[in-house]
Amino acid sequence: MKDRTGMFIISGCAADAVSYEASRYGQGLLTYTILQAMKGVALREDKFVDVNTLLNYSREEVPKLAAGVGGIQEPQLLIPKGGSLILGL
C-alpha cells in the first residue's frame, strides 16, 4: 500500500512493544524527535521539511532517547520507493 499510494508511515514501535513518553521531553519520544527534526535537521533552506530525512532522523534518535530513560524503543518506518516528500513551513 505504501508504494501504490506514496504513503509515509512511522509508528512509535512494533505492535507488541512499548512506546515511551518522558516528562523530560514533554511528550512521547517519537513526537519529540519529529518536532526536533522539523526545527532543523530535516529542513532544507530553513523552510522546507524533507519527510524522508525527518522520519529517518526519528528512527535513529528514538532508541537513543529510550536508552536514556531505561527503555528500548525502535520506531517502525515504511516509506514508498523512489524519493521523498517536501513540505513547506
ChimeraX commands (.cxc) that place a marker at each C-alpha (Angstrom):
marker #1 position 0.00,0.00,0.00 radius 0.5
marker #1 position 2.78,2.46,0.83 radius 0.5
marker #1 position 4.22,2.12,-2.68 radius 0.5
marker #1 position 0.87,2.36,-4.51 radius 0.5
marker #1 position -0.32,5.39,-2.56 radius 0.5
marker #1 position 3.01,7.07,-1.78 radius 0.5
marker #1 position 2.21,6.90,1.93 radius 0.5
marker #1 position 4.94,7.51,4.52 radius 0.5
marker #1 position 4.31,5.63,7.78 radius 0.5
marker #1 position 6.14,5.74,11.09 radius 0.5
marker #1 position 4.96,4.16,14.30 radius 0.5
marker #1 position 6.49,4.59,17.71 radius 0.5
marker #1 position 7.23,0.87,17.91 radius 0.5
marker #1 position 6.06,-2.53,16.78 radius 0.5
marker #1 position 2.57,-3.61,17.90 radius 0.5
marker #1 position 3.96,-5.88,20.62 radius 0.5
marker #1 position 6.45,-3.33,22.03 radius 0.5
marker #1 position 6.37,-0.22,24.23 radius 0.5
marker #1 position 6.31,3.39,23.07 radius 0.5
marker #1 position 7.64,5.75,25.77 radius 0.5
marker #1 position 6.65,9.18,26.98 radius 0.5
marker #1 position 9.08,11.02,29.23 radius 0.5
marker #1 position 8.41,14.11,31.30 radius 0.5
marker #1 position 11.87,15.48,30.48 radius 0.5
marker #1 position 10.81,15.74,26.82 radius 0.5
marker #1 position 7.23,16.83,27.48 radius 0.5
marker #1 position 5.73,14.22,25.14 radius 0.5
marker #1 position 6.39,10.85,23.56 radius 0.5
marker #1 position 9.89,10.17,22.27 radius 0.5
marker #1 position 8.75,9.84,18.67 radius 0.5
marker #1 position 6.84,13.13,18.80 radius 0.5
marker #1 position 9.82,14.83,20.39 radius 0.5
marker #1 position 12.23,13.71,17.65 radius 0.5
marker #1 position 9.80,14.66,14.88 radius 0.5
marker #1 position 9.47,18.16,16.32 radius 0.5
marker #1 position 13.25,18.44,16.71 radius 0.5
marker #1 position 13.75,17.40,13.10 radius 0.5
marker #1 position 11.22,19.98,11.94 radius 0.5
marker #1 position 13.16,22.65,13.83 radius 0.5
marker #1 position 16.39,21.96,11.99 radius 0.5
marker #1 position 17.70,18.54,11.00 radius 0.5
marker #1 position 15.09,17.83,8.31 radius 0.5
marker #1 position 14.90,21.36,6.97 radius 0.5
marker #1 position 16.01,22.45,3.55 radius 0.5
marker #1 position 16.67,26.14,3.10 radius 0.5
marker #1 position 15.27,26.68,6.64 radius 0.5
marker #1 position 11.69,26.42,5.38 radius 0.5
marker #1 position 11.06,23.05,3.73 radius 0.5
marker #1 position 10.73,19.73,5.58 radius 0.5
marker #1 position 12.11,16.65,3.84 radius 0.5
marker #1 position 9.79,13.91,5.15 radius 0.5
marker #1 position 12.24,11.10,4.39 radius 0.5
marker #1 position 15.02,12.84,6.35 radius 0.5
marker #1 position 12.61,13.63,9.19 radius 0.5
marker #1 position 11.43,10.04,9.57 radius 0.5
marker #1 position 14.91,8.57,9.32 radius 0.5
marker #1 position 16.17,11.03,11.94 radius 0.5
marker #1 position 13.40,9.95,14.31 radius 0.5
marker #1 position 14.06,6.27,13.64 radius 0.5
marker #1 position 17.72,6.78,14.61 radius 0.5
marker #1 position 17.22,9.09,17.61 radius 0.5
marker #1 position 14.31,7.45,19.44 radius 0.5
marker #1 position 16.33,4.36,20.51 radius 0.5
marker #1 position 18.99,6.68,21.98 radius 0.5
marker #1 position 16.41,8.66,23.95 radius 0.5
marker #1 position 14.71,5.47,25.10 radius 0.5
marker #1 position 18.01,4.13,26.41 radius 0.5
marker #1 position 18.35,7.37,28.37 radius 0.5
marker #1 position 15.10,6.65,30.22 radius 0.5
marker #1 position 15.98,3.00,30.77 radius 0.5
marker #1 position 13.93,1.52,27.96 radius 0.5
marker #1 position 14.09,0.08,24.49 radius 0.5
marker #1 position 12.05,1.59,21.67 radius 0.5
marker #1 position 12.52,1.09,17.94 radius 0.5
marker #1 position 10.21,3.01,15.61 radius 0.5
marker #1 position 8.90,1.16,12.58 radius 0.5
marker #1 position 9.28,3.02,9.28 radius 0.5
marker #1 position 7.63,2.34,5.93 radius 0.5
marker #1 position 8.44,4.68,3.08 radius 0.5
marker #1 position 7.50,4.46,-0.59 radius 0.5
marker #1 position 10.12,3.64,-3.17 radius 0.5
marker #1 position 11.50,6.45,-5.24 radius 0.5
marker #1 position 12.00,9.58,-3.24 radius 0.5
marker #1 position 10.72,11.82,-0.55 radius 0.5
marker #1 position 8.08,14.41,0.07 radius 0.5
marker #1 position 8.97,18.04,0.69 radius 0.5
marker #1 position 6.65,20.20,2.81 radius 0.5
marker #1 position 6.82,23.99,3.10 radius 0.5
marker #1 position 6.60,25.57,6.53 radius 0.5
marker link #1:1,2 radius 0.2
marker link #1:2,3 radius 0.2
marker link #1:3,4 radius 0.2
marker link #1:4,5 radius 0.2
marker link #1:5,6 radius 0.2
marker link #1:6,7 radius 0.2
marker link #1:7,8 radius 0.2
marker link #1:8,9 radius 0.2
marker link #1:9,10 radius 0.2
marker link #1:10,11 radius 0.2
marker link #1:11,12 radius 0.2
marker link #1:12,13 radius 0.2
marker link #1:13,14 radius 0.2
marker link #1:14,15 radius 0.2
marker link #1:15,16 radius 0.2
marker link #1:16,17 radius 0.2
marker link #1:17,18 radius 0.2
marker link #1:18,19 radius 0.2
marker link #1:19,20 radius 0.2
marker link #1:20,21 radius 0.2
marker link #1:21,22 radius 0.2
marker link #1:22,23 radius 0.2
marker link #1:23,24 radius 0.2
marker link #1:24,25 radius 0.2
marker link #1:25,26 radius 0.2
marker link #1:26,27 radius 0.2
marker link #1:27,28 radius 0.2
marker link #1:28,29 radius 0.2
marker link #1:29,30 radius 0.2
marker link #1:30,31 radius 0.2
marker link #1:31,32 radius 0.2
marker link #1:32,33 radius 0.2
marker link #1:33,34 radius 0.2
marker link #1:34,35 radius 0.2
marker link #1:35,36 radius 0.2
marker link #1:36,37 radius 0.2
marker link #1:37,38 radius 0.2
marker link #1:38,39 radius 0.2
marker link #1:39,40 radius 0.2
marker link #1:40,41 radius 0.2
marker link #1:41,42 radius 0.2
marker link #1:42,43 radius 0.2
marker link #1:43,44 radius 0.2
marker link #1:44,45 radius 0.2
marker link #1:45,46 radius 0.2
marker link #1:46,47 radius 0.2
marker link #1:47,48 radius 0.2
marker link #1:48,49 radius 0.2
marker link #1:49,50 radius 0.2
marker link #1:50,51 radius 0.2
marker link #1:51,52 radius 0.2
marker link #1:52,53 radius 0.2
marker link #1:53,54 radius 0.2
marker link #1:54,55 radius 0.2
marker link #1:55,56 radius 0.2
marker link #1:56,57 radius 0.2
marker link #1:57,58 radius 0.2
marker link #1:58,59 radius 0.2
marker link #1:59,60 radius 0.2
marker link #1:60,61 radius 0.2
marker link #1:61,62 radius 0.2
marker link #1:62,63 radius 0.2
marker link #1:63,64 radius 0.2
marker link #1:64,65 radius 0.2
marker link #1:65,66 radius 0.2
marker link #1:66,67 radius 0.2
marker link #1:67,68 radius 0.2
marker link #1:68,69 radius 0.2
marker link #1:69,70 radius 0.2
marker link #1:70,71 radius 0.2
marker link #1:71,72 radius 0.2
marker link #1:72,73 radius 0.2
marker link #1:73,74 radius 0.2
marker link #1:74,75 radius 0.2
marker link #1:75,76 radius 0.2
marker link #1:76,77 radius 0.2
marker link #1:77,78 radius 0.2
marker link #1:78,79 radius 0.2
marker link #1:79,80 radius 0.2
marker link #1:80,81 radius 0.2
marker link #1:81,82 radius 0.2
marker link #1:82,83 radius 0.2
marker link #1:83,84 radius 0.2
marker link #1:84,85 radius 0.2
marker link #1:85,86 radius 0.2
marker link #1:86,87 radius 0.2
marker link #1:87,88 radius 0.2
marker link #1:88,89 radius 0.2
view
